[in-house]
């Protein structure tokens, strides 16, 4: 495996286009996978935190509470209807989580 020690500078230079092609293919595959699987779920909410966690006492909810599940609400964790625009743009079907007292 000492063949790489015998390579001349011109031999190494001839490998540069192959290396660039490998990087380009890798980047292209990653881009396709990202587009197929999607990017981050959370586009902008509290990104400085390592994990977004909210906790509420059930007594504080009142008769009904509507929670965001699309991560686009300006009132997060509560829903503000932002999922409607998200669904239209991305052909998605996400909606809120609604919690209410039994009648």
C-alpha positions in Angstrom: 0.0 0.0 0.0 3.0 2.3 -0.4 1.9 3.2 -4.0 0.7 6.7 -2.9 4.3 7.5 -1.9 5.4 7.0 -5.5 2.8 9.4 -7.0 4.2 12.5 -8.6 2.6 16.0 -8.1 1.1 15.7 -11.5 -0.5 12.4 -10.5 -2.0 14.0 -7.4 -3.2 17.0 -9.5 -5.0 14.6 -11.9 -7.0 13.3 -8.9 -8.3 16.8 -8.1 -11.2 16.6 -10.6 -12.2 13.2 -9.3 -12.2 14.6 -5.7 -14.3 17.6 -6.8 -16.8 15.3 -8.6 -17.1 13.1 -5.5 -17.8 16.1 -3.3 -20.4 17.4 -5.8 -22.2 14.1 -6.0 -22.2 13.8 -2.2 -23.6 17.3 -1.9 -26.3 16.5 -4.6 -27.3 13.3 -2.8 -27.6 15.2 0.5 -29.7 17.9 -1.1 -32.0 15.4 -2.6 -32.4 13.6 0.7 -33.1 16.9 2.5 -35.7 17.8 0.0 -37.4 14.4 0.2 -37.3 14.1 3.9 -37.6 17.8 4.7 -35.5 20.2 6.7 -35.8 21.2 10.3 -39.4 21.0 11.7 -38.8 24.1 13.8 -37.9 27.0 11.5 -37.5 29.8 14.1 -39.0 29.2 17.6 -36.5 29.5 20.5 -33.6 28.2 18.4 -31.1 29.2 21.1 -32.5 26.4 23.3 -31.2 22.8 22.9 -34.8 21.5 23.2 -38.1 23.3 23.2 -40.2 22.0 26.1 -43.4 23.6 27.4 -45.4 22.4 30.5 -48.9 23.4 31.6 -51.1 22.4 34.5 -54.4 21.0 33.3 -56.2 23.3 35.8 -54.8 26.3 33.9 -56.2 25.3 30.6 -59.8 26.5 31.2 -62.5 25.0 29.0 -60.4 24.7 25.8 -56.8 25.1 24.6 -55.5 24.9 21.1 -51.8 24.0 20.7 -49.6 24.5 17.6 -48.2 21.4 15.9 -46.7 23.0 12.8 -44.0 25.1 14.6 -45.0 28.3 12.7 -47.2 30.0 15.3 -46.2 33.4 16.6 -47.9 32.5 19.8 -46.2 29.1 20.2 -47.0 26.8 22.0 -50.5 28.1 21.2 -51.9 27.9 17.7 -52.5 31.1 15.7 -53.7 29.4 12.5 -50.3 29.6 10.8 -50.7 26.0 9.7 -53.2 27.1 7.1 -50.6 29.0 5.1 -48.0 26.2 5.7 -50.5 23.6 4.4 -51.2 25.6 1.2 -47.6 26.2 0.4 -46.3 22.7 1.2 -49.3 20.5 0.3 -49.3 19.4 4.0 -52.2 18.6 6.3 -51.0 19.5 9.7 -53.4 21.0 12.2 -53.5 22.0 15.9 -54.0 19.9 19.0 -57.3 20.9 20.7 -57.8 20.0 24.3 -61.2 20.7 25.9 -63.3 19.7 28.9 -66.0 17.1 28.4 -69.4 18.6 28.4 
